[in-house]
Amino acid sequence: MDVGEEAPQALQTPLHTTDGLLIRSRNCRRETYLNFVNHTPYSVKLLWLTYQGQEKLYQYLAPRQEWRQQTFCTHPWTFRASLGEGEEFTATVVVDDYPVYYPRRGHTFGNPQPVHLRMPTVFDWSHATHREHAPRRFQAAVKALLLCHHRLQGEQDRLAKETEAPAGRFTRGRTAKRAKLEQARTDACERSLGALPKDLVALLCGASSA
């Protein structure tokens, strides 16, 4: 792909905020200047996010290379690295551990804003690193997920005990009650996370926060 060319639409997944809003450029007259610095050991693409949220290639940066760029304050940028010769540019590159960078105003060609490109910080998951490094909103979401799972699992355990065959002969009323409890148990499994093993849910949450 040549510099200034947009990637094919089918190969792109537009970036969105956690609230589902499309990350894209907006009209702005506040010009500013950036000085991108590639601190990674890989070749990196500088990608401007257009008014439609598409990635438009502006420059390739070799390791330790710098590039001065005129832009606007409401024009976001993102970055991709190739992890080896002949490899696609698919690895995420970050600025201050964020994959999208919004320029700051007030910088001139002679005094551009330094923008340091690095590979994302990666931590082995543990309860301690989850508390220290995971975003607060993510921590709250994980807590809510686990609490729901715990409650729904408890509900299914209770229904399982109540549907166990009682000793002695069944009456019509007891048979109908058991059928009703079994249906409630089936419904709970189909609409909840209760069927997931607790350790699997914890593993998924840990992987998501890495």
JOZI-V527851 format. One record per pair of residues at least 4 apart in sequence whose C-alpha atoms are under 8 Angstrom apart, sorted by the first residue. I is the first residue (numbers start at 1). J is the second residue. Records with the same first field share a line. If there is no record, write none. Layout:
BEGIN
I->J + J
END
This chain:
BEGIN
1->5 + 6 + 7
2->57
3->57 + 58 + 59
4->56 + 57 + 58
5->56 + 57
6->54 + 55 + 56 + 57
7->11 + 12 + 54 + 55 + 56 + 57
8->12
9->54
12->54 + 55
14->22 + 23 + 53 + 54 + 55
15->22 + 23 + 53
16->20 + 21 + 22 + 23
17->21 + 22 + 23
22->53
23->49 + 53 + 76
24->49 + 50 + 51 + 52 + 53 + 54 + 75 + 76
25->49 + 50 + 51 + 52 + 53 + 74 + 75 + 76
26->51 + 74 + 75
27->74
28->72 + 73 + 74
29->72
30->72 + 73 + 105
31->70 + 71 + 72 + 73 + 105 + 106
32->70 + 71 + 72 + 73 + 103 + 104 + 105 + 106 + 107 + 108 + 109 + 112
33->68 + 69 + 70 + 71 + 72 + 107 + 108 + 109 + 111 + 112 + 113
34->68 + 69 + 70 + 71 + 103 + 107 + 112 + 113 + 114 + 115
35->66 + 67 + 68 + 69 + 112 + 113 + 114 + 115
36->66 + 67 + 68 + 69 + 114 + 115 + 116 + 117
37->64 + 65 + 66 + 67 + 114 + 115 + 116 + 117
38->44 + 61 + 62 + 63 + 64 + 65 + 66 + 116 + 117 + 118
39->63 + 64 + 116 + 117 + 118
40->63 + 64 + 117 + 118 + 119
41->63 + 64
42->62 + 63 + 81 + 82 + 83 + 84
43->60 + 61 + 62 + 63 + 81 + 82 + 83
44->60 + 61 + 62 + 63 + 79 + 80 + 81 + 82 + 89 + 93
45->57 + 58 + 59 + 60 + 61 + 79 + 80 + 81 + 89
46->57 + 58 + 59 + 60 + 61 + 77 + 78 + 79 + 80
47->55 + 56 + 57 + 58 + 59 + 77 + 78 + 79 + 80
48->54 + 55 + 56 + 57 + 58 + 75 + 76 + 77 + 78
49->53 + 54 + 55 + 56 + 75 + 76 + 77 + 78
50->54 + 55 + 56 + 75
55->78
61->65 + 66 + 67
68->109 + 112
70->109
71->75 + 103
72->103 + 105
73->102 + 103 + 104 + 105
74->102 + 103
75->102 + 103
76->100 + 101 + 102 + 103
77->100 + 101 + 102
78->93 + 94 + 99 + 100 + 101
79->92 + 93 + 94 + 99 + 100
80->89 + 90 + 91 + 92 + 93
81->89 + 90 + 91 + 92 + 93
82->87 + 88 + 89 + 90 + 91
83->87 + 88 + 89 + 91
92->99 + 119 + 120
93->99 + 117 + 118 + 119 + 120
94->98 + 99 + 100 + 117 + 118 + 119 + 120
95->99 + 100 + 101 + 115 + 116 + 117 + 118
96->116
97->118 + 120 + 121
103->113
104->113
107->111 + 112 + 113
108->112
122->210
123->129 + 210
124->129 + 210
125->129 + 130 + 206 + 207 + 209 + 210
126->130 + 206
127->131
128->132
129->133 + 134
130->134 + 139 + 206 + 209
131->139
134->138 + 139 + 209
135->139
136->140
137->141
138->142 + 209
139->143
140->144
141->145
142->146 + 205
143->147
144->148
145->149
146->150 + 201 + 202
147->151
148->152 + 193
149->153 + 192 + 193 + 194 + 198
150->154 + 194
151->155
152->156 + 188 + 192 + 193 + 194
153->157 + 193 + 194 + 195
154->158
155->159
156->160 + 185 + 188 + 189 + 194
157->161
158->162
159->163 + 181 + 182 + 184 + 185
160->164 + 182 + 185
162->178 + 181
163->178 + 181 + 182
170->174 + 175
171->175
172->176
173->177
174->178
175->179
176->180
177->181
178->182
179->183
180->184
181->185
182->186
183->187
184->188
185->189
186->190
187->191
188->192 + 194
189->193 + 194 + 195
196->200 + 201
197->201
198->202
199->203
200->204
201->205
202->206
203->207
204->208
205->209
206->210
END
